[in-house]
Amino acid sequence: MDSGASDTMFMSKDDFVEYHATAVCTRDSAKAVDGNFEIVGEGKVTKSYLVEGKEKKITFTHVLHTPTLGANLISVSAFGKECMWWIRCRKM
C-alpha cells in the first residue's frame, strides 16, 4: 500500500481480469526503473488475501498497467470512503 500514490498500479498484464489498452503515457517516480515508467493500459485487478485465516478477494478498479514500474502500488486514497469505513469498523 502506498499512501502517496494517486492511482493503483500493477506491473503484470496477467493480473488484470478486465483490460483496455491505452495510448502510452510516461510519468516519473522514485519507484520506477530509471526514474520513469509507462502507463500502457487500465482495468480491474482481483487479488486474494488471507484475513484471519480466511481467503478474501478484493477487486481494484481503475488500475493502471505500468509494466516498467519497479513494484505494484495500491493507492490508499483509491479505496474510497466506503472501504475505509469498513476497515476502521472491522478493527474495533
Secondary structure, 3 states (H helix, E strand, C coil): CECCCCCCEECCHHHEEEEEEEEEEEEECCCEHHHEEEEEEEEEEEEEEEECCEEEEEEEEEEEECCCECCCECECHHHHHHHHHHHHHHHC
